Amino acid sequence: MNTKLFTTGKLTGALLLCLCGLAIPVWAQEAKLQIGHLDRLAARATESVEITLNDVQMQLVRKLVSLSEADQTKIKGLLSKLKGVYVRGFEFAQDGEYAEADVEAIRAQLRSPGWERIVEVRHRNRGSDEVYFMPRGDESVGFAAISAEPRKICVVNLVGAMSMDELALLEREFRFTRCGRSDGGRNRRDRR
């Protein structure tokens, strides 16, 4: 028996197994946007929101969900798929407190392979809203929303495999794409 070939085969198999194991979480890494540069805006903001929930912290959130039993099962199952929730939102007293480069740095990440823009709304002199997702087969492994107005900026990034129906359920329950906008006086339970 050729032991050199056998040893090389084992080494190749072990290397292949390691690479496959490393490839699984790669989508999670590429779906997580780098938004930490926005944190410096909090000092100038009149109101700010920062949410950073990684996989470990998401386990705690799953325990805190308080809904009806049927909804709780759906949402908890969905939350178990999320690997991270990252939100940065700032409201300012006057225009010009953040630079277009702050938003452009995020858009540049969203132009990388894998991300697809599904919504873009531009308002003359009032800003823009953009929604992106990262599809993998029948699911989305990443979601991002940017809302930029002269006195507000909000970025939402969800990381984790979920179907579009599950993404819609999350939106209905937690309203994450609203980026601090008013409900028009209605609370989220009235919309069901």
N, C-alpha and C positions, 0 to 999 in steps of 0.2 A: 504494500500500500504506500502511495506517495504521501508522506506526512506533510510535506511542504504545501502541496495543493490543498490538503484537508485543512491545515491551519489557515492558509490564505482564504479558503472558502468560508471558514468560521468568522474570520476577521471581516470579510466583505459582508457576510450576513449580519453581523453585529452592527457594522457601520450603517448598513441599509436600514436596519431596525431603528437605530438612533435617529437617523435622518427623517424617517417617517414619523417618529414620535415628535420631533421638533417641528415638522411641517404642519402639524395639526393646529397649534396655536398661532401660526404666522398670520392668519387672517385676522385674528383678534388684535395683533400688534399693528397691522396696517390699517385697521378700521379705527383705531384710537388716534384722534387728532392731537396735535401738540397745541394746546391753548393757554399754557401757563404764562406766555408773554402778556396776556390780557390782565393778569392779576395786579399789575402796577396801576391800572386805571381806577382801582378801588379808592385810592387816596383822593382822587378828584371827583368821584361820583357822589351824588346826593343819596343814592340808593344802590346797593349792590347785592348780587346773589352769587354764591359760589357753592356748587355741589360737585363733590368728587367721591364717587362710590366705586371702589374696585370690587373684584369678585368676592373677597372676604366680607366686605361691608355689605354687599348685596344680600348675603345670608341673613344679616341682622334685619334688613328691610323686609325680607320675606316673612319674618316672625312678627313684624309690626303691622302688617296689612290687616285692616279691620273692615271687612265687607260681609255681605251675606255669604252663606256657606258655598253656594254654587259659584258666585263670582270669585270668592276667595280661592277656590280650587283652580279656576282658570288663571287668575292673576298670579298666584303663587307658582304655578307651573311655568308661566311665562317669565316671571322674575328669576326663576332658576336658570333660565337660558341666558340671561343678561350677564355679561362679564364686566360691564362698567357703565356708569352714567356720569357724564361730565357736562356741567352747565356753568357758564359765566354770563352774567347779565349786569349791566350797568346803566344807570340813568343819571344824566347830568343837568345842572342848572342852566347851562348855556351851550350853544353850538361850539364845535371845534375842540372839544375836550379829548377826543381820540382822533388818531390819524387814519386815513384810508389805508395806509400800510399795515395797520393792525388787522384789518379785515382781509386785506389782500394776502397776508401770510397764511391765513386759513384757507382762502380760496385756492391758493397755490397747491396746498396739500390735497384738496378735493379734485384737482385736475390730474392727479396721479392715476395710473391704471387701476381699474376696479371700481372707482366711484362713478356714479351716474347722476346727473342733475335731473330731477323730475319736476321741479317747480322753480320758476323764476318770475318774480313780480317786481317791477321797478316803478317807482313813483317819482315824478319830477319834483325835485326839491324836498322830497319826504323820505328818501331812502329806498331800501330794497329788502325783499324776502327771498330766500333761496332754500330749497330742500334737496338733499342728496341721499342716495342709498347705495350700498355696496352689495349687489346681488351675488349669490352663490347657489346655483340651481334654482330651486323653488323658494328659497329663503333669502332674507337680507341678513348679512353679518355685520352691517354697520349702517348707522343712520346719522345724518347731520342736518341741522337747520341753522341758518344765519339770518338774523333780522337786524338791519342797520338803519337807523334813523339819525337825523342830525343831533339829537340829544339822548339817544339810546343805542345800545348794542347788546345783542344776546346771541350766544352760540350754544347749541345743544348737540351733544355727541353721545349716541348709544352704541355700545359694542356688545354683540352677541347674536347668535343665530335665531331668527324668528321669521315667520311667514308674514306676508303683508296684512293678513287678517289679524294676527297677533299684534302687529305694530299698530293697527287701527284701534284695537282694544286698549292698548297702553295709552294711546293718545286720548281716547274717550275718558279713561279713568284718571289720568294724571295731567292731561292738557299741556304736555311738554313743548309742543310747537307754538304755543301762544306767546312764549317769551315775555310774560308779564303783562300781556294785553288784557283789557277788560273783558269780562264775560257778557257784557251788556246787561248786567244785573241778574243773570241766571247762574245758578250754581251747577256743578257738573252732574249732580244726580238728577236734575230736571231734564237733562238731555237724553236720558235713557228711555 
